[in-house]
Amino acid sequence: MSSPTIELYTDGACRGNPGPGGWAFILRHIRTGKEMEKSDGEPDTTNNRMELTAVIRGLEALKKPCWVELFTDSVYVGKGISEWMPKWKRNNWRRGKEAVKNVDLWRRLDELLQVHRVKFTWVAGHSGHPENERCDELAVAAAERYR
């Protein structure tokens, strides 16, 4: 595959950190333009967990292996995928002597990255990017439901 077939937009939100949190994603099939939006949350979580959960739930929604371009405003998710995860895996999911934070979610994301070919693209949050703004709106609304 030479170019992405799916666009995945994600965002997470937390009302307090930790606190009630929400995640959201938009999946778009590039050729057909068909879209799917989903969001939910948790009563006691962190922003980083919600950012990761949004990506995981988006990739889990795909029914077959895909070439995905992931758009996120989370530097944590982007650097985790592109820089940190290979080192963590070599070190048995440890950073020095400590376990990687949110290792349950990073392991699940790693499993999904073995199924899908994912290209990470960072977008500036709250910069007017339509899909990022929509994901933010959905994630905040989901977090508010758990307040």
N, CA and C atoms as an extended XYZ file, in Angstrom:
441
Properties=species:S:1:pos:R:3:atomname:S:1:resname:S:1:resid:I:1 pbc="F F F"
N         0.847       -1.183        0.000 N   MET     1
C         0.000        0.000        0.000 CA  MET     1
C         0.890        1.242        0.000 C   MET     1
N         0.612        2.170       -0.867 N   SER     2
C         1.467        3.339       -0.985 CA  SER     2
C         0.949        4.552       -0.222 C   SER     2
N        -0.331        4.616        0.050 N   SER     3
C        -0.861        5.763        0.790 CA  SER     3
C        -1.947        5.292        1.746 C   SER     3
N        -2.222        6.093        2.790 N   PRO     4
C        -3.225        5.678        3.771 CA  PRO     4
C        -4.591        5.442        3.140 C   PRO     4
N        -5.304        4.468        3.685 N   THR     5
C        -6.672        4.216        3.258 CA  THR     5
C        -7.671        4.727        4.290 C   THR     5
N        -7.176        4.965        5.512 N   ILE     6
C        -8.018        5.407        6.624 CA  ILE     6
C        -7.349        6.591        7.305 C   ILE     6
N        -8.142        7.579        7.670 N   GLU     7
C        -7.667        8.657        8.530 CA  GLU     7
C        -8.300        8.448        9.904 C   GLU     7
N        -7.489        8.531       10.945 N   LEU     8
C        -7.958        8.378       12.324 CA  LEU     8
C        -7.586        9.649       13.082 C   LEU     8
N        -8.599       10.351       13.552 N   TYR     9
C        -8.420       11.558       14.352 CA  TYR     9
C        -8.794       11.212       15.783 C   TYR     9
N        -7.979       11.630       16.756 N   THR    10
C        -8.234       11.254       18.140 CA  THR    10
C        -7.996       12.422       19.082 C   THR    10
N        -8.628       12.329       20.247 N   ASP    11
C        -8.331       13.266       21.329 CA  ASP    11
C        -8.807       12.670       22.644 C   ASP    11
N        -8.175       13.116       23.706 N   GLY    12
C        -8.554       12.752       25.063 CA  GLY    12
C        -8.703       14.020       25.880 C   GLY    12
N        -9.472       13.928       26.956 N   ALA    13
C        -9.691       15.078       27.836 CA  ALA    13
C        -9.831       14.576       29.262 C   ALA    13
N        -9.479       15.433       30.190 N   CYS    14
C        -9.617       15.087       31.604 CA  CYS    14
C       -10.031       16.336       32.364 C   CYS    14
N       -10.984       16.196       33.266 N   ARG    15
C       -11.451       17.301       34.107 CA  ARG    15
C       -10.743       17.128       35.444 C   ARG    15
N        -9.542       17.689       35.538 N   GLY    16
C        -8.627       17.371       36.634 CA  GLY    16
C        -7.724       16.275       36.100 C   GLY    16
N        -6.564       16.127       36.668 N   ASN    17
C        -5.638       15.113       36.137 CA  ASN    17
C        -4.856       14.508       37.295 C   ASN    17
N        -5.373       13.470       37.953 N   PRO    18
C        -6.490       12.624       37.510 CA  PRO    18
C        -7.855       13.239       37.817 C   PRO    18
N        -8.828       12.638       37.151 N   GLY    19
C       -10.208       13.046       37.322 CA  GLY    19
C       -11.067       12.364       36.286 C   GLY    19
N       -12.315       12.796       36.128 N   PRO    20
C       -13.176       12.237       35.091 CA  PRO    20
C       -12.574       12.545       33.713 C   PRO    20
N       -12.548       11.542       32.860 N   GLY    21
C       -11.931       11.732       31.551 CA  GLY    21
C       -12.795       11.226       30.418 C   GLY    21
N       -12.457       11.697       29.220 N   GLY    22
C       -13.164       11.266       28.028 CA  GLY    22
C       -12.200       11.093       26.866 C   GLY    22
N       -12.592       10.263       25.931 N   TRP    23
C       -11.822       10.029       24.710 CA  TRP    23
C       -12.777       10.080       23.535 C   TRP    23
N       -12.217       10.346       22.358 N   ALA    24
C       -13.036       10.380       21.149 CA  ALA    24
C       -12.169       10.096       19.935 C   ALA    24
N       -12.816        9.536       18.915 N   PHE    25
C       -12.134        9.359       17.635 CA  PHE    25
C       -13.101        9.567       16.491 C   PHE    25
N       -12.520        9.916       15.353 N   ILE    26
C       -13.224        9.951       14.075 CA  ILE    26
C       -12.402        9.087       13.127 C   ILE    26
N       -13.050        8.117       12.522 N   LEU    27
C       -12.433        7.313       11.463 CA  LEU    27
C       -13.024        7.758       10.141 C   LEU    27
N       -12.176        7.927        9.133 N   ARG    28
C       -12.662        8.299        7.802 CA  ARG    28
C       -11.993        7.400        6.766 C   ARG    28
N       -12.822        6.724        5.976 N   HIS    29
C       -12.322        5.949        4.837 CA  HIS    29
C       -12.075        6.947        3.715 C   HIS    29
N       -10.844        7.046        3.268 N   ILE    30
C       -10.476        8.101        2.322 CA  ILE    30
C       -11.216        7.977        0.992 C   ILE    30
N       -11.276        6.778        0.445 N   ARG    31
C       -11.892        6.610       -0.879 CA  ARG    31
C       -13.385        6.895       -0.871 C   ARG    31
N       -14.095        6.398        0.143 N   THR    32
C       -15.551        6.554        0.163 CA  THR    32
C       -16.015        7.781        0.937 C   THR    32
N       -15.168        8.299        1.822 N   GLY    33
C       -15.571        9.426        2.665 CA  GLY    33
C       -16.443        9.018        3.843 C   GLY    33
N       -16.740        7.722        3.970 N   LYS    34
C       -17.565        7.250        5.080 CA  LYS    34
C       -16.836        7.503        6.397 C   LYS    34
N       -17.597        7.967        7.410 N   GLU    35
C       -17.011        8.302        8.703 CA  GLU    35
C       -17.715        7.588        9.848 C   GLU    35
N       -16.963        7.408       10.934 N   MET    36
C       -17.496        6.878       12.183 CA  MET    36
C       -16.947        7.741       13.311 C   MET    36
N       -17.806        8.162       14.212 N   GLU    37
C       -17.404        8.904       15.410 CA  GLU    37
C       -17.787        8.087       16.630 C   GLU    37
N       -16.899        8.051       17.617 N   LYS    38
C       -17.238        7.394       18.887 CA  LYS    38
C       -16.539        8.122       20.010 C   LYS    38
N       -17.159        8.056       21.190 N   SER    39
C       -16.553        8.632       22.380 CA  SER    39
C       -17.111        7.944       23.612 C   SER    39
N       -16.355        8.024       24.675 N   ASP    40
C       -16.772        7.513       25.985 CA  ASP    40
C       -15.771        8.046       26.997 C   ASP    40
N       -15.834        7.552       28.201 N   GLY    41
C       -14.925        8.048       29.209 CA  GLY    41
C       -14.853        7.136       30.408 C   GLY    41
N       -14.201        7.650       31.454 N   GLU    42
C       -14.014        6.924       32.708 CA  GLU    42
C       -14.131        7.915       33.855 C   GLU    42
N       -14.579        7.441       35.010 N   PRO    43
C       -14.786        8.356       36.133 CA  PRO    43
C       -13.494        8.844       36.797 C   PRO    43
N       -12.419        8.071       36.737 N   ASP    44
C       -11.178        8.448       37.421 CA  ASP    44
C        -9.997        7.993       36.575 C   ASP    44
N        -9.381        8.932       35.875 N   THR    45
C        -8.336        8.579       34.921 CA  THR    45
C        -7.392        9.760       34.746 C   THR    45
N        -6.516        9.664       33.757 N   THR    46
C        -5.614       10.771       33.436 CA  THR    46
C        -5.765       11.141       31.961 C   THR    46
N        -5.284       12.330       31.622 N   ASN    47
C        -5.345       12.768       30.237 CA  ASN    47
C        -4.561       11.826       29.328 C   ASN    47
N        -3.370       11.401       29.747 N   ASN    48
C        -2.577       10.510       28.901 CA  ASN    48
C        -3.296        9.190       28.642 C   ASN    48
N        -3.979        8.665       29.655 N   ARG    49
C        -4.729        7.414       29.447 CA  ARG    49
C        -5.855        7.625       28.434 C   ARG    49
N        -6.504        8.760       28.485 N   MET    50
C        -7.592        9.034       27.548 CA  MET    50
C        -7.057        9.235       26.133 C   MET    50
N        -5.899        9.893       25.987 N   GLU    51
C        -5.286       10.054       24.666 CA  GLU    51
C        -4.971        8.686       24.061 C   GLU    51
N        -4.382        7.814       24.853 N   LEU    52
C        -4.065        6.458       24.377 CA  LEU    52
C        -5.331        5.662       24.065 C   LEU    52
N        -6.316        5.762       24.936 N   THR    53
C        -7.555        5.012       24.742 CA  THR    53
C        -8.243        5.417       23.444 C   THR    53
N        -8.211        6.688       23.109 N   ALA    54
C        -8.832        7.149       21.863 CA  ALA    54
C        -8.201        6.455       20.659 C   ALA    54
N        -6.881        6.370       20.644 N   VAL    55
C        -6.188        5.704       19.531 CA  VAL    55
C        -6.526        4.220       19.506 C   VAL    55
N        -6.478        3.589       20.659 N   ILE    56
C        -6.766        2.148       20.750 CA  ILE    56
C        -8.185        1.853       20.266 C   ILE    56
N        -9.165        2.590       20.759 N   ARG    57
C       -10.561        2.335       20.358 CA  ARG    57
C       -10.759        2.584       18.860 C   ARG    57
N       -10.077        3.589       18.318 N   GLY    58
C       -10.170        3.832       16.881 CA  GLY    58
C        -9.608        2.686       16.071 C   GLY    58
N        -8.440        2.200       16.452 N   LEU    59
C        -7.837        1.069       15.723 CA  LEU    59
C        -8.643       -0.214       15.919 C   LEU    59
N        -9.196       -0.410       17.113 N   GLU    60
C       -10.022       -1.598       17.364 CA  GLU    60
C       -11.294       -1.591       16.521 C   GLU    60
N       -11.762       -0.423       16.125 N   ALA    61
C       -12.998       -0.326       15.328 CA  ALA    61
C       -12.795       -0.787       13.891 C   ALA    61
N       -11.556       -0.892       13.448 N   LEU    62
C       -11.282       -1.338       12.079 CA  LEU    62
C       -11.485       -2.840       11.977 C   LEU    62
N       -12.179       -3.269       10.948 N   LYS    63
C       -12.547       -4.678       10.822 CA  LYS    63
C       -11.495       -5.530       10.121 C   LYS    63
N       -10.520       -4.887        9.455 N   LYS    64
C        -9.449       -5.630        8.786 CA  LYS    64
C        -8.185       -4.774        8.818 C   LYS    64
N        -7.031       -5.370        8.568 N   PRO    65
C        -5.793       -4.585        8.572 CA  PRO    65
C        -5.865       -3.427        7.579 C   PRO    65
N        -5.425       -2.274        8.040 N   CYS    66
C        -5.500       -1.061        7.220 CA  CYS    66
C        -4.207       -0.267        7.308 C   CYS    66
N        -4.039        0.608        6.334 N   TRP    67
C        -2.974        1.608        6.330 CA  TRP    67
C        -3.653        2.864        6.839 C   TRP    67
N        -3.227        3.316        8.027 N   VAL    68
C        -3.906        4.375        8.767 CA  VAL    68
C        -2.982        5.576        8.952 C   VAL    68
N        -3.520        6.761        8.707 N   GLU    69
C        -2.817        7.963        9.126 CA  GLU    69
C        -3.511        8.468       10.383 C   GLU    69
N        -2.773        8.480       11.481 N   LEU    70
C        -3.267        8.893       12.786 CA  LEU    70
C        -2.949       10.372       12.995 C   LEU    70
N        -3.978       11.156       13.261 N   PHE    71
C        -3.822       12.578       13.555 CA  PHE    71
C        -4.154       12.792       15.026 C   PHE    71
N        -3.188       13.291       15.797 N   THR    72
C        -3.406       13.541       17.213 CA  THR    72
C        -2.646       14.783       17.642 C   THR    72
N        -3.171       15.447       18.667 N   ASP    73
C        -2.456       16.585       19.238 CA  ASP    73
C        -1.619       16.155       20.447 C   ASP    73
N        -1.570       14.858       20.715 N   SER    74
C        -0.847       14.340       21.866 CA  SER    74
C         0.610       14.023       21.510 C   SER    74
N         1.525       14.828       22.025 N   VAL    75
C         2.955       14.558       21.852 CA  VAL    75
C         3.294       13.234       22.545 C   VAL    75
N         2.654       12.966       23.678 N   TYR    76
C         2.862       11.721       24.430 CA  TYR    76
C         2.583       10.506       23.550 C   TYR    76
N         1.453       10.494       22.875 N   VAL    77
C         1.116        9.371       21.996 CA  VAL    77
C         2.068        9.324       20.801 C   VAL    77
N         2.297       10.453       20.179 N   GLY    78
C         3.140       10.487       18.984 CA  GLY    78
C         4.568       10.043       19.246 C   GLY    78
N         5.185       10.609       20.283 N   LYS    79
C         6.561       10.207       20.604 CA  LYS    79
C         6.598        8.775       21.120 C   LYS    79
N         5.559        8.386       21.847 N   GLY    80
C         5.497        7.006       22.335 CA  GLY    80
C         5.543        6.015       21.185 C   GLY    80
N         4.749        6.277       20.152 N   ILE    81
C         4.700        5.382       18.993 CA  ILE    81
C         5.994        5.463       18.188 C   ILE    81
N         6.443        6.664       17.908 N   SER    82
C         7.546        6.825       16.956 CA  SER    82
C         8.932        6.739       17.565 C   SER    82
N         9.070        7.005       18.870 N   GLU    83
C        10.396        7.022       19.471 CA  GLU    83
C        10.559        6.087       20.667 C   GLU    83
N         9.647        6.151       21.618 N   TRP    84
C         9.852        5.492       22.899 CA  TRP    84
C         9.518        4.007       22.923 C   TRP    84
N         8.445        3.609       22.242 N   MET    85
C         7.973        2.226       22.350 CA  MET    85
C         9.019        1.186       21.951 C   MET    85
N         9.770        1.357       20.877 N   PRO    86
C        10.773        0.339       20.543 CA  PRO    86
C        11.785        0.117       21.679 C   PRO    86
N        12.203        1.186       22.324 N   LYS    87
C        13.157        1.076       23.436 CA  LYS    87
C        12.495        0.402       24.643 C   LYS    87
N        11.242        0.791       24.937 N   TRP    88
C        10.527        0.179       26.058 CA  TRP    88
C        10.390       -1.320       25.856 C   TRP    88
N        10.071       -1.737       24.636 N   LYS    89
C         9.906       -3.167       24.360 CA  LYS    89
C        11.223       -3.908       24.559 C   LYS    89
N        12.321       -3.334       24.069 N   ARG    90
C        13.639       -3.965       24.263 CA  ARG    90
C        13.986       -4.093       25.741 C   ARG    90
N        13.503       -3.151       26.556 N   ASN    91
C        13.791       -3.140       27.993 CA  ASN    91
C        12.660       -3.748       28.824 C   ASN    91
N        11.874       -4.637       28.194 N   ASN    92
C        10.780       -5.319       28.885 CA  ASN    92
C         9.795       -4.320       29.511 C   ASN    92
N         9.421       -3.303       28.747 N   TRP    93
C         8.438       -2.291       29.129 CA  TRP    93
C         8.867       -1.542       30.391 C   TRP    93
N        10.135       -1.227       30.449 N   ARG    94
C        10.673       -0.464       31.572 CA  ARG    94
C        11.409        0.770       31.067 C   ARG    94
N        11.386        1.809       31.888 N   ARG    95
C        12.191        3.019       31.675 CA  ARG    95
C        13.189        3.037       32.819 C   ARG    95
N        14.388        2.580       32.531 N   GLY    96
C        15.359        2.433       33.610 CA  GLY    96
C        14.890        1.349       34.551 C   GLY    96
N        14.754        1.679       35.822 N   LYS    97
C        14.316        0.694       36.816 CA  LYS    97
C        12.810        0.675       37.029 C   LYS    97
N        12.112        1.645       36.436 N   GLU    98
C        10.669        1.762       36.645 CA  GLU    98
C         9.881        1.225       35.459 C   GLU    98
N         8.704        0.676       35.768 N   ALA    99
C         7.800        0.227       34.705 CA  ALA    99
C         7.273        1.447       33.952 C   ALA    99
N         7.041        1.269       32.674 N   VAL   100
C         6.448        2.322       31.851 CA  VAL   100
C         5.051        2.624       32.389 C   VAL   100
N         4.729        3.910       32.525 N   LYS   101
C         3.376        4.288       32.953 CA  LYS   101
C         2.383        3.923       31.857 C   LYS   101
N         1.199        3.505       32.271 N   ASN   102
C         0.120        3.127       31.354 CA  ASN   102
C         0.511        1.933       30.480 C   ASN   102
N         1.319        1.051       31.042 N   VAL   103
C         1.853       -0.074       30.263 CA  VAL   103
C         0.746       -0.951       29.694 C   VAL   103
N        -0.381       -1.079       30.385 N   ASP   104
C        -1.484       -1.884       29.864 CA  ASP   104
C        -1.966       -1.329       28.522 C   ASP   104
N        -2.065       -0.014       28.443 N   LEU   105
C        -2.528        0.608       27.200 CA  LEU   105
C        -1.440        0.587       26.129 C   LEU   105
N        -0.195        0.818       26.498 N   TRP   106
C         0.892        0.757       25.515 CA  TRP   106
C         1.018       -0.645       24.928 C   TRP   106
N         0.854       -1.678       25.758 N   ARG   107
C         0.918       -3.061       25.241 CA  ARG   107
C        -0.221       -3.325       24.253 C   ARG   107
N        -1.418       -2.860       24.588 N   ARG   108
C        -2.554       -3.059       23.679 CA  ARG   108
C        -2.325       -2.295       22.379 C   ARG   108
N        -1.829       -1.086       22.469 N   LEU   109
C        -1.531       -0.316       21.266 CA  LEU   109
C        -0.468       -1.026       20.437 C   LEU   109
N         0.532       -1.582       21.085 N   ASP   110
C         1.571       -2.327       20.375 CA  ASP   110
C         0.964       -3.499       19.601 C   ASP   110
N         0.029       -4.208       20.206 N   GLU   111
C        -0.650       -5.314       19.509 CA  GLU   111
C        -1.346       -4.808       18.248 C   GLU   111
N        -2.036       -3.692       18.370 N   LEU   112
C        -2.763       -3.134       17.230 CA  LEU   112
C        -1.819       -2.620       16.146 C   LEU   112
N        -0.660       -2.131       16.547 N   LEU   113
C         0.319       -1.654       15.566 CA  LEU   113
C         0.951       -2.812       14.796 C   LEU   113
N         0.793       -4.036       15.289 N   GLN   114
C         1.246       -5.215       14.554 CA  GLN   114
C         0.242       -5.610       13.473 C   GLN   114
N        -1.000       -5.132       13.615 N   VAL   115
C        -2.074       -5.448       12.669 CA  VAL   115
C        -2.179       -4.376       11.577 C   VAL   115
N        -2.100       -3.125       12.001 N   HIS   116
C        -2.300       -2.001       11.095 CA  HIS   116
C        -0.982       -1.273       10.850 C   HIS   116
N        -0.837       -0.748        9.657 N   ARG   117
C         0.311        0.109        9.343 CA  ARG   117
C        -0.124        1.531        9.683 C   ARG   117
N         0.559        2.161       10.640 N   VAL   118
C         0.123        3.455       11.145 CA  VAL   118
C         1.218        4.501       10.963 C   VAL   118
N         0.820        5.602       10.357 N   LYS   119
C         1.688        6.775       10.218 CA  LYS   119
C         1.148        7.821       11.169 C   LYS   119
N         2.012        8.366       12.028 N   PHE   120
C         1.617        9.366       13.004 CA  PHE   120
C         1.811       10.769       12.438 C   PHE   120
N         0.777       11.612       12.566 N   THR   121
C         0.867       13.017       12.180 CA  THR   121
C         0.366       13.859       13.339 C   THR   121
N         1.229       14.763       13.817 N   TRP   122
C         0.858       15.640       14.917 CA  TRP   122
C         0.106       16.849       14.378 C   TRP   122
N        -0.968       17.229       15.090 N   VAL   123
C        -1.691       18.464       14.783 CA  VAL   123
C        -1.731       19.309       16.051 C   VAL   123
N        -1.644       20.597       15.905 N   ALA   124
C        -1.708       21.492       17.058 CA  ALA   124
C        -3.127       21.499       17.622 C   ALA   124
N        -3.243       21.275       18.924 N   GLY   125
C        -4.548       21.312       19.570 CA  GLY   125
C        -5.097       22.722       19.617 C   GLY   125
N        -6.417       22.836       19.552 N   HIS   126
C        -7.118       24.116       19.662 CA  HIS   126
C        -6.611       25.144       18.639 C   HIS   126
N        -6.313       24.637       17.445 N   SER   127
C        -5.786       25.514       16.390 CA  SER   127
C        -6.767       25.671       15.235 C   SER   127
N        -7.981       25.158       15.418 N   GLY   128
C        -8.973       25.276       14.363 CA  GLY   128
C        -9.015       24.098       13.408 C   GLY   128
N        -8.212       23.054       13.660 N   HIS   129
C        -8.263       21.846       12.825 CA  HIS   129
C        -9.634       21.201       13.045 C   HIS   129
N       -10.480       21.103       12.023 N   PRO   130
C       -11.886       20.704       12.233 CA  PRO   130
C       -12.072       19.357       12.934 C   PRO   130
N       -11.356       18.337       12.504 N   GLU   131
C       -11.539       17.015       13.113 CA  GLU   131
C       -10.979       16.976       14.532 C   GLU   131
N        -9.865       17.656       14.757 N   ASN   132
C        -9.304       17.706       16.111 CA  ASN   132
C       -10.254       18.460       17.045 C   ASN   132
N       -10.828       19.539       16.559 N   GLU   133
C       -11.788       20.299       17.371 CA  GLU   133
C       -13.020       19.451       17.687 C   GLU   133
N       -13.489       18.681       16.704 N   ARG   134
C       -14.658       17.820       16.926 CA  ARG   134
C       -14.335       16.733       17.948 C   ARG   134
N       -13.161       16.111       17.830 N   CYS   135
C       -12.763       15.089       18.807 CA  CYS   135
C       -12.649       15.693       20.201 C   CYS   135
N       -12.100       16.886       20.298 N   ASP   136
C       -11.990       17.562       21.585 CA  ASP   136
C       -13.376       17.793       22.181 C   ASP   136
N       -14.292       18.263       21.363 N   GLU   137
C       -15.666       18.504       21.809 CA  GLU   137
C       -16.299       17.210       22.339 C   GLU   137
N       -16.145       16.117       21.598 N   LEU   138
C       -16.706       14.829       22.014 CA  LEU   138
C       -16.051       14.307       23.288 C   LEU   138
N       -14.719       14.434       23.392 N   ALA   139
C       -13.990       13.934       24.560 CA  ALA   139
C       -14.363       14.734       25.819 C   ALA   139
N       -14.451       16.052       25.682 N   VAL   140
C       -14.842       16.884       26.820 CA  VAL   140
C       -16.252       16.545       27.266 C   VAL   140
N       -17.163       16.377       26.329 N   ALA   141
C       -18.552       16.016       26.665 CA  ALA   141
C       -18.595       14.664       27.376 C   ALA   141
N       -17.793       13.706       26.929 N   ALA   142
C       -17.747       12.397       27.583 CA  ALA   142
C       -17.210       12.526       28.998 C   ALA   142
N       -16.171       13.316       29.195 N   ALA   143
C       -15.614       13.528       30.541 CA  ALA   143
C       -16.659       14.169       31.450 C   ALA   143
N       -17.403       15.116       30.919 N   GLU   144
C       -18.418       15.808       31.718 CA  GLU   144
C       -19.504       14.840       32.202 C   GLU   144
N       -19.795       13.830       31.424 N   ARG   145
C       -20.805       12.839       31.833 CA  ARG   145
C       -20.373       12.087       33.087 C   ARG   145
N       -19.061       12.030       33.346 N   TYR   146
C       -18.549       11.301       34.515 CA  TYR   146
C       -18.272       12.214       35.695 C   TYR   146
N       -18.533       13.497       35.557 N   ARG   147
C       -18.328       14.458       36.663 CA  ARG   147
C       -19.333       14.248       37.752 C   ARG   147
